[in-house]
Amino acid sequence: MSAPLAVGAAVTAASLCCFGCGSSVTGSAATTAAPVPRVSGFGSNWTTYHGNAEATGVEAGQTRLRPSRRAWTSPTLDGQLYGEPLVADGRVIAATENDTVYAMAADSGRILWSRHLAKPMPSRDLPCGDISPEVGITGTPVIDLKRDEIFVDADTLVSGPSASGGVEASHRLFGLNLFTGKVELDERAMPNAGEDQLAQLQRPGLALDHGLVVIAYGQNTGDCPGPNGPAHGYVVSIPEQGGSLHYFQIGSGRDRGAVWMGGSAPVVDPHGNVYVASADGYDLGAGQPYDDSDAVLELSPTMHLKSIFYPKDWQKLSADDLDLGTGDPVLVDGFVLQVGKTDIAYLLRQGHLGGEDGEVASLSVCSGDPDGGHAVKGSIVYIPCPNGVTAIKVLTKAPHLKPLWTDNDGAAGAPIIADGLVWTIGGDDAVHGLNPANGREVVSIPFGAFANHFPTPSVGDGLLLLPGTNQVFAFKGPAGLPPPPPAPTAR
């Protein structure tokens, strides 16, 4: 296994740090615990992709959603929605591809504030990709309730031509006040390591880890290098208050090695270790050193590699575009579960991922390419297989993996769990509630078209929230609408 490629160029006024550089870390992480969604007076908050640091997708409160009725539909926003709606202190947060963040009242959908952060990248100026007509904020934001701050990564158009005469892109990390939208942080969010940011897409959701914001990057759809340089996979951590940037680079050769995970966020365990899955690397050919692609990686908060797993046929996966990292690693009962394009679920030991061919068990689980975040409750994992959400049970003893059921009705979006059901968005512009015991549909709610390739619902303040193309759709349960948003809390 090769060390990650890195350079020590400065990114901010503070020093840049990376694993393998030999430089010291100048910014220390805060000692606060990993964020756990606090419960509001009416229901649970939902402050990160799939609800919590471990991305389990389980709603933290006891929200009743059945029978569901339309509560409100937001005004048309200024761009497409690719992230999951978030909820904090009676406010629904959504971010658009036009680099705009909105805060809406959970009781009505009324816009409380909006903040346009920068000019997004016109899709026509990118070397490849499938988001159009502009690429701005794609990954789901994350909210730190201790700071009352929303963090987003924005792809922005840099004014002025590059050295080759074309446009330049820059990824920036913004922190916004939850109650006013005031910009409290603006930091460059990618390492200055010779990468062409025109080719870099920030698809996964953002995560928080002991005072750090964790951001993952990879190539636009098509895996193309940019006109001005390569594009590899990266996992980055930046202090919430700004400062030193830490990173881990995936992939070698001219490009590839993305971390995209179908939009799901890096998973943070209670000790602060970060788990991500990488996609295929460049086809290096026989006899070339391994490059950390098509892997599950365990990283420290400051992006040091702690353990790794990759299949024995990693060269074939890279050569044939068979990403392992189409979804997020799932932490369950001391194990890590990962499924990729080969439809094989690999079970690994948490904290000791096993290296090459080091899985504890494996099982064929899907018919096609599963994309997006999983849901997990107890020892059962719900996988967004394209032929329908599939449930498997993780056992502590052999055979370790037991298939339970597959919903074959086309409900295949990244699932969450709330009100005793598994909720998933299907290709029929509806959200479906499945019985977790057998996968049978209990309820189906049409809501409108969506642009998001890997849509996933959220639940907060008593509402079921769904991302449409450029609107948020909210459904209420029998308790009705939540109260008006409370006044801002003092820090």
C-alpha positions in Angstrom: 0.0 0.0 0.0 1.4 3.3 -1.0 1.4 6.4 1.2 -1.1 9.1 0.2 0.3 11.6 -2.2 0.6 15.1 -0.7 2.3 18.4 -0.9 2.9 21.0 1.8 1.6 24.1 0.0 -0.2 26.6 2.2 -4.0 26.9 1.8 -4.9 29.5 4.4 -2.9 32.0 6.5 -2.3 29.0 8.8 -0.2 26.1 7.7 -1.5 23.2 5.6 -1.1 19.7 7.1 -1.4 16.3 5.5 -0.7 12.7 6.3 2.7 11.7 4.8 4.1 15.3 4.6 6.2 15.1 7.8 4.9 18.5 8.9 3.5 19.2 12.3 -0.2 20.1 12.9 -0.4 23.7 13.9 -4.2 23.8 14.7 -5.5 21.5 17.5 -9.0 20.1 17.4 -11.4 21.1 20.1 -12.1 18.5 22.8 -15.9 18.6 22.5 -17.7 15.3 21.8 -19.1 14.3 18.4 -22.5 16.0 17.8 -25.7 14.3 18.8 -29.0 15.8 17.6 -30.7 17.4 20.6 -34.5 16.9 20.8 -36.7 20.0 20.3 -40.0 20.6 22.1 -42.0 19.1 19.2 -39.7 16.5 17.7 -36.1 15.8 16.9 -33.7 18.0 15.1 -31.9 16.6 12.1 -28.6 18.4 11.8 -26.5 16.2 9.5 -26.9 13.6 6.7 -29.0 10.8 8.0 -29.5 12.4 11.3 -26.3 11.8 13.4 -22.6 11.4 13.3 -22.7 7.7 12.5 -25.3 8.3 9.7 -27.7 5.6 11.0 -30.7 7.4 9.5 -32.7 6.7 12.6 -35.0 9.6 13.9 -34.0 10.4 17.5 -37.5 11.3 18.8 -40.8 9.5 18.8 -42.4 11.4 15.9 -45.7 10.0 14.6 -46.0 10.5 10.9 -49.1 8.4 10.1 -51.6 9.4 8.8 -49.5 11.9 6.9 -51.0 15.1 5.3 -49.3 17.8 3.3 -48.1 20.5 5.7 -46.5 22.9 3.3 -44.5 23.3 0.1 -41.6 25.8 0.2 -41.5 28.7 -2.3 -39.5 27.9 -5.4 -35.8 28.2 -4.5 -33.1 29.7 -6.8 -31.5 26.4 -7.7 -31.7 22.7 -7.6 -31.5 20.7 -4.4 -29.1 17.8 -4.1 -28.7 17.6 -0.4 -31.0 16.4 2.4 -33.1 19.0 4.2 -31.9 19.7 7.7 -33.8 20.8 10.8 -32.6 22.8 13.8 -34.5 24.9 16.4 -37.7 25.1 14.3 -35.9 26.0 11.1 -35.6 23.9 8.0 -32.3 24.4 6.2 -31.8 23.8 2.4 -28.9 24.7 0.1 -29.0 25.0 -3.6 -26.7 24.5 -6.6 -26.9 28.3 -7.0 -24.7 28.6 -3.8 -27.6 29.9 -1.8 -28.6 28.7 1.7 -32.2 29.1 2.9 -33.7 28.9 6.4 -37.5 28.2 6.4 -39.9 28.2 9.3 -40.8 24.5 10.1 -44.4 25.5 10.9 -45.1 27.1 7.6 -42.2 26.9 5.1 -41.9 30.7 5.1 -38.4 31.8 4.3 -36.8 33.4 7.3 -33.6 34.3 5.6 -31.5 33.4 2.6 -27.8 33.9 1.9 -26.3 33.8 -1.6 -22.7 33.0 -1.0 -20.9 33.1 -4.4 -21.3 32.6 -8.1 -21.6 28.9 -8.8 -19.7 27.1 -11.6 -21.6 27.0 -14.9 -21.9 23.4 -16.0 -20.8 24.3 -19.5 -17.4 25.3 -18.2 -16.7 21.9 -16.5 -14.8 19.1 -18.3 -17.6 16.6 -17.5 -20.5 16.0 -15.1 -24.2 15.5 -15.0 -25.5 18.4 -12.8 -26.9 21.2 -14.9 -27.1 24.2 -15.5 -24.8 25.1 -12.5 -22.8 23.4 -9.8 -22.7 25.1 -6.4 -23.6 23.4 -3.1 -24.1 19.7 -3.8 -23.3 17.9 -0.5 -25.7 18.1 2.4 -24.6 20.8 4.9 -24.0 20.1 8.6 -25.2 22.1 11.6 -23.3 22.5 14.9 -26.0 23.3 17.5 -23.3 24.3 20.1 -22.2 27.1 17.8 -25.6 27.7 16.1 -23.7 27.5 12.8 -24.4 25.9 9.5 -21.4 24.7 7.4 -21.6 24.3 3.6 -19.0 23.6 0.9 -19.6 25.8 -2.2 -18.2 25.2 -5.6 -17.5 28.8 -6.8 -16.5 30.5 -10.0 -13.2 32.4 -9.7 -13.3 35.6 -11.7 -10.5 35.9 -14.2 -9.0 33.2 -16.5 -6.7 30.5 -15.6 -3.2 30.1 -17.0 -4.6 28.2 -19.9 -7.1 31.0 -20.7 -10.2 29.2 -19.2 -12.2 29.6 -16.1 -11.1 28.6 -12.6 -13.1 27.0 -9.8 -12.6 27.1 -6.1 -14.2 25.1 -3.3 -14.9 27.2 -0.2 -16.1 26.2 3.3 -18.7 28.7 4.6 -20.0 28.9 8.2 -23.4 30.7 8.6 -25.3 31.8 11.7 -28.3 29.6 12.0 -30.6 32.4 13.1 -29.5 35.2 10.7 -27.5 33.7 7.9 -24.5 35.9 8.7 -21.3 34.5 7.2 -19.0 33.7 10.1 -16.4 31.6 8.2 -15.1 31.7 4.7 -12.1 29.3 4.1 -10.5 27.7 1.1 -11.6 24.0 1.5 -9.3 22.1 -0.9 -5.6 21.6 -0.6 -3.4 23.4 -3.0 -1.8 20.1 -4.3 -1.8 20.7 -8.0 -5.4 19.6 -8.4 -7.7 21.2 -10.9 -10.8 22.1 -9.0 -12.8 22.3 -12.3 -12.9 18.5 -12.2 -13.6 18.2 -8.4 -17.2 17.6 -7.2 -18.0 17.8 -3.5 -20.8 15.2 -3.4 -20.8 13.7 0.1 -22.5 15.4 3.0 -20.4 17.3 5.5 -19.7 15.9 8.9 -18.5 17.2 12.3 -15.7 15.6 14.3 -14.4 17.0 17.6 -14.5 20.6 16.4 -13.5 19.9 12.9 -15.6 20.0 9.7 -15.0 16.9 7.5 -15.4 17.2 3.8 -14.8 14.6 1.0 -14.2 15.2 -2.7 -14.0 13.3 -5.9 -14.4 13.8 -9.6 -17.4 14.9 -11.5 -19.4 12.1 -13.2 -17.2 10.8 -16.0 -14.1 10.7 -13.9 -12.4 13.3 -16.1 -9.2 15.1 -15.3 -9.4 18.9 -15.6 -7.8 20.9 -18.3 -5.3 22.3 -15.8 -4.3 19.2 -13.8 -5.5 16.0 -12.2 -8.4 15.3 -9.9 -8.0 12.7 -7.1 -10.1 11.8 -4.1 -9.6 13.7 -0.9 -10.9 13.7 2.7 -10.3 17.0 4.4 -10.8 18.3 7.9 -10.9 22.0 8.9 -11.4 23.6 12.3 -14.8 25.1 12.7 -13.3 28.4 13.7 -11.0 28.3 10.6 -7.2 27.5 10.5 -5.1 24.6 9.5 -6.4 22.2 6.8 -5.6 18.5 7.1 -6.1 16.1 4.3 -5.7 12.6 3.0 -5.3 12.0 -0.8 -6.6 8.9 -2.6 -5.5 7.7 -6.0 -2.4 8.1 -8.0 -1.6 8.4 -11.7 -3.3 11.2 -13.5 -6.7 11.2 -11.8 -9.5 9.3 -10.0 -10.0 7.7 -6.5 -13.0 9.8 -5.6 -14.9 9.7 -2.4 -18.6 10.3 -3.3 -20.6 7.6 -1.6 -23.9 8.5 -3.3 -24.1 11.7 -1.3 -23.8 10.1 2.1 -21.5 11.8 4.6 -18.2 10.5 6.2 -19.1 8.4 9.2 -17.7 9.5 12.6 -17.5 6.9 15.4 -17.7 7.9 19.1 -13.9 8.1 19.3 -13.7 10.6 16.5 -12.4 8.1 13.8 -13.6 8.9 10.3 -14.8 6.1 7.9 -15.1 6.7 4.2 -15.2 4.5 1.1 -13.3 5.4 -2.0 -14.1 4.8 -5.7 -12.1 3.2 -8.5 -8.6 4.6 -9.2 -6.9 5.1 -12.5 -6.1 1.8 -14.3 -2.5 1.5 -13.3 -1.9 -1.9 -14.9 -0.4 -5.0 -13.5 2.5 -4.7 -11.1 1.8 -1.2 -10.0 1.5 -0.3 -6.3 -1.9 0.0 -4.6 -3.2 3.6 -4.4 -5.9 3.5 -1.7 -8.8 3.4 -4.2 -11.8 1.0 -4.0 -11.3 0.8 -0.3 -12.8 1.4 3.1 -10.6 3.7 5.1 -10.4 4.6 8.8 -8.9 8.0 9.3 -8.0 10.0 12.4 -9.7 13.5 12.9 -6.5 15.0 11.4 -6.6 12.6 8.4 -3.9 10.0 9.4 -4.7 6.6 8.0 -5.4 4.2 10.8 -6.6 1.1 8.9 -7.8 0.1 5.5 -9.6 -2.7 3.6 -9.6 -3.3 -0.2 -10.7 -6.4 -2.2 -8.1 -8.7 -3.7 -9.4 -7.9 -7.2 -8.8 -4.1 -6.7 -7.0 -3.8 -10.1 -10.0 -5.2 -11.9 -12.4 -2.9 -10.0 -10.3 0.1 -11.1 -10.0 -1.1 -14.7 -13.7 -1.8 -15.1 -15.1 1.2 -13.2 -16.5 -1.0 -10.4 -16.5 1.4 -7.5 -16.5 0.0 -4.0 -17.5 3.4 -2.6 -21.0 3.8 -4.0 -22.4 4.1 -0.5 -21.2 4.8 3.0 -19.5 2.4 5.5 -22.0 1.2 8.1 -21.0 0.7 11.7 -22.8 -2.1 13.4 -22.0 -4.3 16.4 -18.2 -3.7 16.2 -18.2 -4.4 12.4 -18.2 -2.2 9.3 -20.4 -3.2 6.3 -19.7 -1.9 2.8 -21.4 -2.6 -0.5 -20.3 -1.4 -4.0 -20.9 -1.9 -7.7 -20.0 -5.6 -7.6 -23.1 -6.1 -5.4 -21.0 -7.7 -2.7 -21.4 -6.8 0.9 -18.1 -6.9 2.8 -18.1 -7.2 6.6 -15.0 -5.8 8.2 -13.8 -5.4 11.8 -14.2 -1.9 13.1 -10.8 -0.4 14.0 -8.9 -3.2 12.2 -10.3 -3.2 8.7 -8.1 -6.0 7.5 -6.0 -4.7 4.6 -6.1 -6.5 1.3 -8.6 -9.4 1.2 -9.2 -9.0 4.9 -13.0 -9.2 5.2 -14.6 -11.2 7.9 -17.4 -12.3 5.6 -19.0 -11.4 2.3 -22.4 -11.8 0.7 -24.0 -11.0 -2.7 -27.0 -8.7 -1.8 -28.1 -6.5 -4.7 -29.0 -6.8 -8.4 -27.3 -3.7 -9.6 -25.4 -0.7 -8.2 -26.5 0.4 -4.7 -26.1 4.2 -4.2 -26.4 6.4 -1.2 -26.6 6.1 2.5 -27.8 3.1 4.4 -30.0 3.0 7.5 -29.1 0.8 10.4 -31.1 -0.1 13.6 -29.8 -2.7 16.0 -28.0 -5.4 14.0 -30.1 -4.9 10.8 -28.9 -2.8 7.9 -31.2 -1.4 5.1 -29.3 -1.1 1.8 -30.5 1.1 -1.1 -30.2 -1.6 -3.8 -31.6 -0.5 -7.2 -34.0 -3.4 -7.3 -35.4 -2.3 -4.0 -34.3 -1.6 -0.4 -32.7 -4.8 1.0 -32.4 -5.8 4.7 -29.6 -7.9 6.0 -28.8 -8.9 9.6 -25.3 -8.8 10.9 -24.4 -11.7 13.2 -21.5 -11.8 15.7 -20.8 -15.4 14.7 -20.5 -17.2 11.4 -21.9 -16.9 8.8 -22.1 -13.2 10.0 -24.4 -12.0 7.2 -28.0 -13.1 6.9 -30.3 -11.8 4.1 -33.8 -10.9 5.3 -35.9 -9.4 2.5 -35.9 -7.1 -0.6 -38.6 -4.7 -1.6 -39.0 -5.3 -5.3 -41.4 -2.5 -6.0 -38.8 0.0 -7.0 -38.5 1.9 -3.7 -34.7 2.2 -3.8 -33.6 5.6 -2.5 -31.3 6.0 0.5 -33.5 4.9 3.4 -34.2 6.4 6.9 -36.2 5.0 9.9 -38.9 6.9 11.6 -42.3 6.1 13.2 -41.6 2.4 12.9 -41.1 2.4 9.2 -38.3 2.4 6.7 -38.8 5.5 4.5 -37.4 5.6 0.9 -37.9 7.8 -2.1 -38.8 5.8 -5.3 -38.5 6.6 -9.0 -42.2 7.3 -9.1 -41.8 10.7 -7.3 -43.2 9.3 -4.1 -41.9 8.4 -0.7 -42.7 4.9 0.6 -42.9 3.7 4.1 -41.9 0.0 4.4 -42.5 -2.5 7.2 -39.0 -3.1 8.6 -39.9 -6.8 9.4 -40.7 -7.8 5.8 -40.3 -4.9 3.4 -44.0 -4.6 2.5 -45.2 -1.2 1.7 -47.4 0.4 4.4 -47.8 3.9 3.0 -47.0 5.7 -0.3 -47.0 9.5 -0.5 -46.6 11.3 -3.9 -44.9 14.6 -3.5 -43.4 15.9 -6.9 -40.4 15.6 -9.1 -36.8 15.7 -7.8 -33.5 16.4 -9.5 -31.3 14.7 -6.8 -29.8 11.5 -8.2 -29.7 9.9 -4.7 -32.6 11.4 -2.9 -33.2 10.8 0.8 -35.9 12.1 3.2 -35.4 13.6 6.7 -37.6 13.9 9.8 -37.5 16.9 12.2 -39.9 19.0 14.3 -42.7 16.4 13.7 -42.4 16.7 9.9 -41.4 14.3 7.1 -39.2 16.4 4.7 -38.5 15.6 1.1 -36.2 17.4 -1.4 -37.8 18.2 -4.7 -36.1 19.7 -7.7 -36.1 23.2 -6.3 -38.6 23.0 -3.4 -38.9 21.3 0.0 -42.0 19.3 0.6 -43.2 18.9 4.2 -45.8 16.4 5.5 -47.2 16.4 9.0 -48.5 13.6 11.2 -51.5 13.5 13.5 -50.0 16.0 16.0 -50.2 18.7 13.3 -47.8 21.5 12.7 -45.0 22.3 15.0 -45.0 25.6 17.0 -43.4 28.7 15.4 -39.6 28.8 15.4 -38.3 29.8 18.8 -36.2 32.9 19.3 -32.4 32.6 18.8 -30.6 31.1 21.8 -27.7 32.9 23.4 -24.3 31.4 22.8 
